[in-house]
Amino acid sequence: MQEEQSAKRTLGQKIFDNIWFLLFVGMAFPGVFYLGWGMLEIFHFNNVQLKDYLAKTNQTYLLQTEQPAAPAEASKEAPKTK
């Protein structure tokens, strides 16, 4: 009976029943994907300055280093109590 059931298993069933294979694929695929994505970005944006890239994509607000001025009320000292 066991031999009949194992003989009827398709390739998909054998793959999805192998937990170690699924673990390997689940860890390797995102790793390879993000490695490829990172390599693409390194080689594609290699000669582009960040300032030029952000200006081209209309994100120059990311380059502002100064903090906005605090409201006038917040800058006053708290009253001292006796």
Stockholm file with secondary structure:
# STOCKHOLM 1.0

chainA/1-82         MQEEQSAKRTLGQKIFDNIWFLLFVGMAFPGVFYLGWGMLEIFHFNNVQLKDYLAKTNQTYLLQTEQPAAPAEASKEAPKTK
#=GR chainA/1-82 SS CHHHHHHHCCHHHHHHHCHHHHHHHHHHHHHHHHHHHHHHHHHHSTTCCHHHHHHHTTCGGGGCCSCCCCCHHHHSCCCCCC
#=GC SS_cons        CHHHHHHHCCHHHHHHHCHHHHHHHHHHHHHHHHHHHHHHHHHHSTTCCHHHHHHHTTCGGGGCCSCCCCCHHHHSCCCCCC
//
